[in-house]
């Protein structure tokens, strides 16, 4: 996999260690405490996926792993 990767609710970044290739990985999570246990070198953003902190078409792939239970319905 290559390109810009966003991991929604990525927690400690477990998925990052499973990726290979030329990637720029960003982990977005609302639980700041999970960032402190991550020992990996990637960018972290403290926010909710619902905050929409990125403009459209920034990422080549978005990973949603075990995060749908955080979503709300309107």
N, C-alpha and C positions, 0 to 999 in steps of 0.2 A: 504494500500500500504506500502511496506517495501523496504528499500534499498537506493541507491544513486540516487537522482533525480536532473536533470539539467533542469532549466527553461530558455529557450532561449528567449532573449528579454523580461525578466520578469518584467521590470519596477519596480514599488514599491513593488512587491511581493504579489500581491493580491491572486494569486493561492496558496501560502504557507498556508494561513489561511483556505483553503478548504481541505488540506491534513491531513491525520491522519495516525498513525502507527509509526513504528520505521524507521524514514527516516533521511537521511543527504541531505539537500536541498541546492543547489547552484543556485543563480540567476545571469545570465550573461546578461549584457545589455551594449549598446554603449552610452546610455544617462545617464551620471553620475549624473545629477541633479535629476533623479528619485530615486536614492538610498537615497538621503537625506530626502525624505518624507516617506521612509519605516520605520516603528516603530517596525519591527519584528526582531527577533534574528536569522539571517541566514547569510551565507557567500555570498559576492557579488564580482563579477569579472567584471571589466570594460574592455569589448572587444566586437568585432563584432563576431557573430556566424561564419562568413566566415573565421575568424582567425584560427580556429581549434586549440584551446589552450589545448585540452585534447587528450590523446591517446585513441585508440579504446578500447571499452568494459569496460570503467570506470563506466558508469552509467547503472542502471537497467531500468530507464525510462527517456525519454526526453520529456518535455512539450513544445509545440510550440503553443502559444496562441496569436493570433493577431500580429504575427511577420512576416508573409510571405510577407507583403507589403514592408518590408525593403530589401528583397532579390533582387539581381541583376541577370541578365542572361548574359551568355557569348556566 
